[in-house]
Amino acid sequence: MSTRIVLLGLCYVLVGCASLPSVWPPSRRDQAAGPISGPGKLSSSDGSAERPLLKSLPGDFVVAAVEKVGPSVVRIDTLQARDHFSFHIFPGDGPLDDNPPEGQGSGFITRSDGIVLTNHHVVEGAERVTVTLRSGRSYTGQVLGSDVVTDLGIVKIDGAENLPVARLGNSDEVRPGEWAIAIGNPLGLNNSVSLGIVSATDRTTGVPGGSRVSYIQTDAAINPGNSGGPLINDHAQVIGINTFIRTSPGGGISFAIPINKAREIGEQIIAHGRASHPFIGVSLRRITQELAAEINQAEAGCAYPETDGVAVVDVLPDHPAAQAGLQPCDVIRTVAGVEVRTPAQVQVQVDRGRVGEPLKLDIERQGLPRTLMVVPSELDLELF
């Protein structure tokens, strides 16, 4: 297995730093909270009443949501050092069009002093950034930092104050079937709105970083220029950042970074100019009863219990997992004392750890329990 596959396969196990104070919004929608405006903070959810049934939604709920969030959505124009502007698509799908040297994307304001969330690929290599509000007023922007792993970028609007702010929701509470509203500047068409639903959550993908972010999938129409814009719910709360699309016959498949992950990474960038990504160096696969039975019958050298779990497929030599003694065919049962059943759940627990601090793994090897201590290292972006 190639190094590339091992790194991406970490579903797989990279990302996150717990060194910053928490700014998670209330987990219950009847608990309200105002914006958090301290240095290094992004805004918080304003909460809301219990989710209404479809029949109780007003016919103009989209209008109401857009009127609340729309003023905080911005267009980002960049003059880049490179000679193209890329919009993320799945490998092998080909470019959407020939892009000019000047790039354009979207973003949204999360602090009244001009902090803007967008995508890394929108501001990557930018020599000049111009941020334009819905009112038409333009400002010069400065890229505070960006993160290629999660495709998040942070821009600061120069000389701004008392700007409209988008409220951030809690993406952990997002459920398939809920309304999803995208706002942005697709193909240069400013302040465009599209409506769809949340098609799925916890999606991992084949794009760079796609195994490290559990994306929100939506069928709301997303096009080049929407990158970095907000995906909002029917309560006018941002639940994700529109990031890339799948170009295929029929289309209608778009993906957004969950806002909780964006907030975590964004606060690291604001505080330190970069994000930290703990790395242990394994490729994982979910075990099902069917998969276990198939592998065991094939006498492939692995003896998997016919229960749900997370199998170690490969281990990168000379990296934390290998140094701790983790081996292919091992089954991971808990990480930091938390039971895990999927590679994504392993990733979440590694995300909550810190580089250099031991992480306890309870595993099974050939049916026998073992405990290993893994010390995550910092992800080498040259290997990414």
Backbone hydrogen bonds in HBPLUS format (Angstrom, degrees):
<---DONOR---> <-ACCEPTOR-->    atom                        ^
c    i                          cat <-CA-CA->   ^        H-A-AA   ^      H-
h    n   atom  resd res      DA  || num        DHA   H-A  angle D-A-AA Bond
n    s   type  num  typ     dist DA aas  dist angle  dist       angle   num
A0006-VAL N   A0002-SER O   3.00 MM   4  6.34 160.5  2.04 151.5 157.4     1
A0007-LEU N   A0003-THR O   2.89 MM   4  6.11 160.7  1.93 155.7 160.1     2
A0008-LEU N   A0004-ARG O   2.99 MM   4  6.21 169.6  2.00 153.1 155.9     3
A0009-GLY N   A0005-ILE O   2.72 MM   4  5.61 145.8  1.83 144.8 155.5     4
A0010-LEU N   A0007-LEU O   3.44 MM   3  5.69 161.1  2.48 103.8 109.0     5
A0031-GLN N   A0028-ARG O   3.19 MM   3  5.75 160.0  2.23 118.8 120.1     6
A0048-SER N   A0029-ARG O   2.41 MM  19  4.76 154.6  1.47 145.8 149.5     7
A0041-LYS N   A0038-GLY O   3.09 MM   3  5.53 152.4  2.17 139.2 138.2     8
A0056-SER N   A0053-LEU O   2.87 MM   3  5.40 145.8  1.98 114.5 124.9     9
A0057-LEU N   A0054-LEU O   3.13 MM   3  5.41 161.6  2.16 110.1 115.9    10
A0061-PHE N   A0058-PRO O   3.13 MM   3  5.35 143.1  2.27 125.9 120.6    11
A0064-ALA N   A0060-ASP O   2.99 MM   4  6.32 161.8  2.02 156.2 161.0    12
A0065-ALA N   A0061-PHE O   2.97 MM   4  6.12 158.8  2.02 143.7 149.1    13
A0066-VAL N   A0062-VAL O   2.89 MM   4  6.07 165.4  1.92 154.8 158.8    14
A0067-GLU N   A0063-VAL O   2.90 MM   4  6.05 154.8  1.96 149.6 156.7    15
A0068-LYS N   A0064-ALA O   3.24 MM   4  6.46 141.4  2.40 138.8 147.7    16
A0068-LYS N   A0065-ALA O   3.20 MM   3  5.29 128.0  2.49  95.1 108.1    17
A0069-VAL N   A0065-ALA O   3.05 MM   4  6.31 161.8  2.08 152.7 157.4    18
A0070-GLY N   A0066-VAL O   2.61 MM   4  5.06 152.5  1.69 141.0 150.6    19
A0072-SER N   A0069-VAL O   2.91 MM   3  5.71 152.5  1.98 129.7 137.6    20
A0073-VAL N   A0070-GLY O   3.03 MM   3  5.33 160.3  2.07 114.5 120.8    21
A0109-ILE N   A0072-SER O   2.89 MM  37  5.17 156.3  1.94 139.6 146.3    22
A0074-VAL N   A0107-GLY O   2.89 MM  33  5.24 167.2  1.91 133.4 137.7    23
A0107-GLY N   A0074-VAL O   3.10 MM  33  5.24 134.1  2.32 144.2 142.8    24
A0075-ARG N   A0132-THR O   2.95 MM  57  5.12 162.9  1.98 146.8 151.4    25
A0132-THR N   A0075-ARG O   2.92 MM  57  5.12 164.7  1.94 149.4 154.6    26
A0076-ILE N   A0105-GLY O   2.90 MM  29  5.12 175.3  1.91 132.3 132.8    27
A0105-GLY N   A0076-ILE O   2.86 MM  29  5.12 152.1  1.93 145.8 154.6    28
A0077-ASP N   A0130-THR O   2.91 MM  53  5.13 168.8  1.92 154.9 157.9    29
A0130-THR N   A0077-ASP O   2.85 MM  53  5.13 161.1  1.89 154.6 159.4    30
A0078-THR N   A0103-GLY O   2.89 MM  25  4.99 167.3  1.90 138.4 140.2    31
A0103-GLY N   A0078-THR O   2.91 MM  25  4.99 136.9  2.09 135.4 145.3    32
A0079-LEU N   A0128-ARG O   2.96 MM  49  5.10 152.7  2.04 141.1 147.3    33
A0127-GLU N   A0079-LEU O   2.65 MM  48  5.61 164.5  1.68 158.3 163.3    34
A0128-ARG N   A0079-LEU O   3.25 MM  49  5.10 146.2  2.37 137.2 141.5    35
A0081-ALA N   A0125-GLY O   2.83 MM  44  5.47 163.1  1.86 149.8 153.8    36
A0093-ASP N   A0090-PHE O   3.14 MM   3  5.76 159.6  2.18 143.0 143.3    37
A0106-SER N   A0227-SER O   2.80 MM 121  5.64 162.4  1.83 171.2 166.0    38
A0108-PHE N   A0117-LEU O   3.13 MM   9  5.59 146.9  2.24 144.5 154.6    39
A0117-LEU N   A0108-PHE O   2.98 MM   9  5.59 159.2  2.02 160.1 156.6    40
A0166-ALA N   A0109-ILE O   2.89 MM  57  6.04 173.5  1.90 165.8 164.9    41
A0110-THR N   A0115-ILE O   2.85 MM   5  5.75 164.4  1.87 160.1 165.0    42
A0114-GLY N   A0111-ARG O   2.94 MM   3  5.66 156.0  2.00 125.1 126.7    43
A0163-LEU N   A0112-SER O   3.05 MM  51  4.48 173.3  2.05 123.5 125.0    44
A0157-ILE N   A0114-GLY O   2.83 MM  43  4.74 162.2  1.86 134.8 140.8    45
A0116-VAL N   A0155-VAL O   2.77 MM  39  5.04 159.1  1.82 162.2 164.9    46
A0155-VAL N   A0116-VAL O   3.00 MM  39  5.04 165.5  2.02 145.1 149.9    47
A0118-THR N   A0153-GLY O   2.99 MM  35  5.02 150.4  2.08 150.6 148.1    48
A0153-GLY N   A0118-THR O   2.96 MM  35  5.02 163.9  1.98 122.8 119.8    49
A0122-VAL N   A0119-ASN O   3.18 MM   3  5.25 147.0  2.29  98.9 108.6    50
A0123-VAL N   A0120-HIS O   3.15 MM   3  5.55 126.0  2.46 106.1 118.1    51
A0124-GLU N   A0120-HIS O   2.80 MM   4  5.63 120.8  2.15 152.2 169.6    52
A0126-ALA N   A0123-VAL O   3.08 MM   3  5.31 157.4  2.13 136.3 131.3    53
A0141-GLY N   A0129-VAL O   2.91 MM  12  5.06 167.9  1.92 135.9 134.9    54
A0131-VAL N   A0139-TYR O   2.81 MM   8  5.17 162.5  1.84 150.3 155.6    55
A0139-TYR N   A0131-VAL O   2.76 MM   8  5.17 152.1  1.84 146.6 156.3    56
A0133-LEU N   A0137-ARG O   2.88 MM   4  5.49 165.0  1.91 163.7 161.6    57
A0136-GLY N   A0133-LEU O   2.93 MM   3  5.36 159.5  1.97 112.7 119.6    58
A0158-ASP N   A0140-THR O   2.90 MM  18  5.73 172.8  1.91 166.4 168.6    59
A0142-GLN N   A0156-LYS O   2.85 MM  14  5.17 157.1  1.91 141.0 148.3    60
A0156-LYS N   A0142-GLN O   2.75 MM  14  5.17 163.0  1.78 151.8 157.0    61
A0144-LEU N   A0154-ILE O   2.88 MM  10  5.55 142.0  2.03 138.9 150.2    62
A0154-ILE N   A0145-GLY O   2.96 MM   9  5.65 159.9  2.00 177.5 172.5    63
A0147-ASP N   A0152-LEU O   2.72 MM   5  5.24 156.7  1.77 160.7 167.3    64
A0151-ASP N   A0147-ASP O   2.80 MM   4  5.52 122.8  2.13 141.7 158.8    65
A0152-LEU N   A0147-ASP O   3.17 MM   5  5.24 141.9  2.32 139.1 144.4    66
A0238-VAL N   A0167-ARG O   2.78 MM  71  6.12 172.7  1.79 156.5 158.0    67
A0169-GLY N   A0238-VAL O   2.81 MM  69  5.30 167.8  1.82 139.2 141.6    68
A0173-GLU N   A0170-ASN O   3.07 MM   3  5.82 161.5  2.10 120.0 125.3    69
A0174-VAL N   A0171-SER O   3.23 MM   3  5.17 163.3  2.26 102.3 107.4    70
A0178-GLU N   A0175-ARG O   3.20 MM   3  5.98 159.5  2.25 143.9 144.9    71
A0177-GLY N   A0198-VAL O   2.78 MM  21  5.27 163.1  1.81 147.5 151.8    72
A0198-VAL N   A0178-GLU O   2.73 MM  20  5.41 148.4  1.83 153.7 162.6    73
A0180-ALA N   A0196-GLY O   2.89 MM  16  5.13 158.1  1.93 129.5 125.1    74
A0196-GLY N   A0180-ALA O   2.83 MM  16  5.13 151.2  1.91 159.3 165.7    75
A0181-ILE N   A0232-ILE O   2.89 MM  51  5.09 162.5  1.92 149.0 153.1    76
A0232-ILE N   A0181-ILE O   2.78 MM  51  5.09 168.5  1.79 149.0 151.1    77
A0182-ALA N   A0194-SER O   2.90 MM  12  5.24 160.5  1.94 151.3 157.0    78
A0194-SER N   A0182-ALA O   2.96 MM  12  5.24 153.0  2.04 147.0 153.5    79
A0183-ILE N   A0230-PRO O   3.28 MM  47  5.93 160.0  2.32 165.1 169.5    80
A0184-GLY N   A0192-SER O   3.07 MM   8  5.48 151.5  2.15 147.7 155.8    81
A0192-SER N   A0184-GLY O   2.80 MM   8  5.48 150.1  1.88 165.2 163.6    82
A0188-GLY N   A0185-ASN O   3.33 MM   3  5.38 146.8  2.45 129.6 121.2    83
A0189-LEU N   A0186-PRO O   2.83 MM   3  5.41 167.7  1.85 124.7 128.8    84
A0187-LEU N   A0224-PRO O   2.66 MM  37  5.78 161.9  1.69 157.4 162.5    85
A0219-ASP N   A0197-ILE O   3.39 MM  22  6.07 152.3  2.47 154.6 162.5    86
A0199-SER N   A0217-GLN O   2.70 MM  18  5.28 137.7  1.88 130.4 141.0    87
A0200-ALA N   A0217-GLN O   3.31 MM  17  5.02 156.9  2.36 127.0 125.6    88
A0217-GLN N   A0200-ALA O   2.86 MM  17  5.02 168.2  1.87 144.2 147.3    89
A0203-ARG N   A0215-TYR O   3.01 MM  12  4.80 174.5  2.02 140.1 138.3    90
A0215-TYR N   A0203-ARG O   2.71 MM  12  4.80 140.6  1.86 154.6 141.1    91
A0205-THR N   A0210-GLY O   3.12 MM   5  4.53 155.6  2.18 102.9 109.3    92
A0210-GLY N   A0207-VAL O   2.70 MM   3  4.98 157.3  1.75 137.2 139.7    93
A0212-ARG N   A0209-GLY O   2.94 MM   3  5.30 159.3  1.99 114.2 120.9    94
A0216-ILE N   A0256-ALA O   2.93 MM  40  5.10 169.2  1.94 151.8 154.9    95
A0256-ALA N   A0216-ILE O   2.86 MM  40  5.10 147.8  1.96 144.0 154.1    96
A0218-THR N   A0254-SER O   2.93 MM  36  5.32 159.2  1.97 140.2 145.5    97
A0254-SER N   A0218-THR O   3.04 MM  36  5.32 153.2  2.11 160.7 165.8    98
A0226-ASN N   A0223-ASN O   2.83 MM   3  5.59 162.8  1.86 148.4 152.6    99
A0229-GLY N   A0226-ASN O   2.89 MM   3  5.52 164.0  1.91 148.0 149.8   100
A0228-GLY N   A0242-ASN O   2.79 MM  14  5.44 165.1  1.81 169.3 164.1   101
A0242-ASN N   A0229-GLY O   2.87 MM  13  5.51 154.3  1.93 163.4 167.7   102
A0231-LEU N   A0240-GLY O   2.86 MM   9  4.95 154.6  1.92 141.9 138.3   103
A0239-ILE N   A0231-LEU O   2.77 MM   8  5.80 164.5  1.80 158.4 163.7   104
A0240-GLY N   A0231-LEU O   3.21 MM   9  4.95 142.0  2.36 143.1 141.6   105
A0233-ASN N   A0237-GLN O   2.97 MM   4  5.60 149.1  2.06 147.5 155.9   106
A0236-ALA N   A0233-ASN O   3.13 MM   3  5.54 151.9  2.21 120.0 119.5   107
A0259-ILE N   A0239-ILE O   2.99 MM  20  5.14 157.9  2.04 122.8 119.9   108
A0241-ILE N   A0257-ILE O   2.90 MM  16  5.01 142.2  2.05 130.7 142.8   109
A0257-ILE N   A0241-ILE O   2.89 MM  16  5.01 149.7  1.99 140.7 136.9   110
A0243-THR N   A0255-PHE O   2.97 MM  12  5.95 170.9  1.98 158.3 157.2   111
A0244-PHE N   A0255-PHE O   3.45 MM  11  5.53 161.3  2.48 135.1 140.3   112
A0255-PHE N   A0244-PHE O   2.89 MM  11  5.53 155.2  1.96 174.2 171.0   113
A0246-ARG N   A0253-ILE O   2.90 MM   7  5.45 160.1  1.94 164.2 160.8   114
A0251-GLY N   A0248-SER O   2.83 MM   3  5.16 143.4  1.96 126.0 138.1   115
A0261-LYS N   A0258-PRO O   3.13 MM   3  5.55 121.0  2.50 107.9 120.6   116
A0262-ALA N   A0258-PRO O   3.06 MM   4  6.38 160.9  2.10 151.7 157.8   117
A0263-ARG N   A0259-ILE O   2.80 MM   4  5.92 155.4  1.86 147.4 153.4   118
A0264-GLU N   A0260-ASN O   3.09 MM   4  6.28 161.8  2.12 144.7 149.2   119
A0265-ILE N   A0261-LYS O   3.03 MM   4  6.26 170.5  2.04 156.2 157.8   120
A0266-GLY N   A0262-ALA O   2.73 MM   4  5.70 156.7  1.78 146.2 154.4   121
A0267-GLU N   A0263-ARG O   2.99 MM   4  6.05 158.5  2.04 149.5 153.0   122
A0269-ILE N   A0265-ILE O   3.03 MM   4  6.37 157.1  2.08 151.8 158.2   123
A0270-ILE N   A0266-GLY O   2.94 MM   4  6.19 162.8  1.97 152.7 157.0   124
A0271-ALA N   A0267-GLU O   3.03 MM   4  6.08 156.7  2.09 139.3 145.6   125
A0272-HIS N   A0268-GLN O   2.77 MM   4  5.73 160.3  1.80 152.9 158.5   126
A0273-GLY N   A0269-ILE O   2.63 MM   4  4.31 140.6  1.78 124.5 131.2   127
A0379-LEU N   A0277-HIS O   2.92 MM 102  5.52 147.1  2.03 149.5 159.9   128
A0279-PHE N   A0377-SER O   2.70 MM  98  5.21 140.4  1.86 152.9 163.1   129
A0377-SER N   A0279-PHE O   3.01 MM  98  5.21 160.9  2.05 153.2 148.7   130
A0321-ALA N   A0280-ILE O   2.86 MM  41  5.14 161.5  1.90 147.8 144.9   131
A0316-LEU N   A0281-GLY O   2.96 MM  35  5.23 175.4  1.96 148.5 150.0   132
A0283-SER N   A0314-ASP O   2.92 MM  31  5.07 156.9  1.98 144.7 144.5   133
A0313-VAL N   A0283-SER O   2.75 MM  30  5.34 158.3  1.79 149.9 154.4   134
A0314-ASP N   A0283-SER O   3.37 MM  31  5.07 156.4  2.43 126.9 129.3   135
A0285-ARG N   A0311-ALA O   2.92 MM  26  5.18 146.1  2.04 145.4 153.1   136
A0311-ALA N   A0285-ARG O   2.71 MM  26  5.18 161.6  1.75 171.4 164.9   137
A0287-ILE N   A0309-GLY O   2.72 MM  22  4.99 177.0  1.72 142.6 142.6   138
A0292-ALA N   A0288-THR O   2.90 MM   4  6.05 168.2  1.91 156.9 160.3   139
A0293-ALA N   A0289-GLN O   3.01 MM   4  6.13 162.8  2.04 146.0 150.6   140
A0294-GLU N   A0290-GLU O   3.01 MM   4  6.21 158.1  2.06 147.2 153.3   141
A0295-ILE N   A0291-LEU O   2.94 MM   4  6.15 167.9  1.96 157.8 160.2   142
A0296-ASN N   A0292-ALA O   2.90 MM   4  5.97 165.2  1.93 152.6 157.4   143
A0297-GLN N   A0293-ALA O   3.03 MM   4  6.07 155.8  2.09 143.3 149.5   144
A0298-ALA N   A0294-GLU O   3.12 MM   4  6.27 139.2  2.30 137.7 148.5   145
A0298-ALA N   A0295-ILE O   3.15 MM   3  5.07 124.7  2.47  92.4 106.8   146
A0299-GLU N   A0296-ASN O   3.27 MM   3  5.35 158.4  2.32 101.4 107.8   147
A0332-ILE N   A0310-VAL O   2.79 MM  22  5.32 154.5  1.86 163.4 163.8   148
A0312-VAL N   A0330-ASP O   2.85 MM  18  5.35 160.0  1.89 162.7 162.8   149
A0329-CYS N   A0312-VAL O   2.87 MM  17  5.36 166.1  1.88 157.2 153.3   150
A0322-ALA N   A0319-HIS O   3.04 MM   3  5.54 113.4  2.50 117.3 132.5   151
A0323-GLN N   A0319-HIS O   2.91 MM   4  5.99 164.3  1.94 160.1 164.5   152
A0324-ALA N   A0320-PRO O   2.94 MM   4  6.10 136.6  2.13 144.9 155.9   153
A0326-LEU N   A0321-ALA O   2.99 MM   5  5.40 153.8  2.06 160.1 152.4   154
A0325-GLY N   A0322-ALA O   3.02 MM   3  5.12 151.5  2.10 102.2 111.3   155
A0330-ASP N   A0327-GLN O   3.11 MM   3  5.73 157.7  2.17 134.6 137.7   156
A0331-VAL N   A0364-GLU O   2.95 MM  33  5.05 158.7  2.00 147.8 153.5   157
A0364-GLU N   A0331-VAL O   2.78 MM  33  5.05 141.4  1.93 138.7 151.2   158
A0333-ARG N   A0362-ASP O   2.75 MM  29  5.49 165.0  1.78 158.3 161.5   159
A0340-VAL N   A0333-ARG O   2.98 MM   7  5.76 161.2  2.01 146.7 146.7   160
A0334-THR N   A0362-ASP O   3.23 MM  28  5.07 158.3  2.28 133.3 137.0   161
A0362-ASP N   A0334-THR O   3.07 MM  28  5.07 161.7  2.11 133.7 139.4   162
A0335-VAL N   A0338-VAL O   2.93 MM   3  5.27 154.8  1.99 141.7 144.1   163
A0338-VAL N   A0335-VAL O   2.97 MM   3  5.27 166.3  1.99 114.6 118.8   164
A0336-ALA N   A0360-LYS O   2.79 MM  24  4.93 166.7  1.80 154.2 156.9   165
A0345-GLN N   A0342-THR O   3.09 MM   3  5.28 124.6  2.41 100.9 114.2   166
A0346-VAL N   A0342-THR O   3.22 MM   4  6.64 147.9  2.32 146.4 155.4   167
A0347-GLN N   A0343-PRO O   2.96 MM   4  6.28 158.6  2.01 151.3 156.9   168
A0348-VAL N   A0344-ALA O   3.00 MM   4  6.30 154.8  2.06 146.3 152.5   169
A0349-GLN N   A0345-GLN O   3.28 MM   4  6.51 160.1  2.32 143.5 147.1   170
A0350-VAL N   A0346-VAL O   3.03 MM   4  6.34 157.0  2.09 153.4 160.3   171
A0351-ASP N   A0347-GLN O   2.78 MM   4  5.99 156.5  1.83 154.1 161.4   172
A0352-ARG N   A0348-VAL O   3.18 MM   4  6.46 136.1  2.38 138.4 149.0   173
A0352-ARG N   A0349-GLN O   3.20 MM   3  5.13 129.3  2.47  91.7 104.5   174
A0353-GLY N   A0350-VAL O   3.01 MM   3  5.22 155.4  2.07 106.8 114.8   175
A0357-GLU N   A0354-ARG O   3.19 MM   3  5.58 167.7  2.20 130.6 131.1   176
A0356-GLY N   A0376-PRO O   2.86 MM  20  5.63 161.3  1.89 151.7 156.6   177
A0359-LEU N   A0374-VAL O   2.61 MM  15  5.05 144.9  1.73 142.2 154.8   178
A0374-VAL N   A0359-LEU O   2.86 MM  15  5.05 168.2  1.88 150.4 147.5   179
A0361-LEU N   A0372-LEU O   2.80 MM  11  5.15 169.3  1.81 160.7 161.1   180
A0372-LEU N   A0361-LEU O   2.84 MM  11  5.15 166.2  1.86 155.5 160.0   181
A0363-ILE N   A0370-ARG O   2.86 MM   7  5.29 166.2  1.88 151.9 156.5   182
A0370-ARG N   A0363-ILE O   2.88 MM   7  5.29 152.5  1.96 146.7 146.1   183
A0365-ARG N   A0368-LEU O   2.84 MM   3  5.23 161.0  1.87 144.7 149.0   184
A0368-LEU N   A0365-ARG O   3.06 MM   3  5.23 168.2  2.07 111.9 114.5   185
A0383-LEU N   A0380-ASP O   2.91 MM   3  5.59 154.7  1.97 119.0 126.4   186
A0384-PHE N   A0381-LEU O   3.11 MM   3  4.78 148.5  2.22  92.0 101.7   187
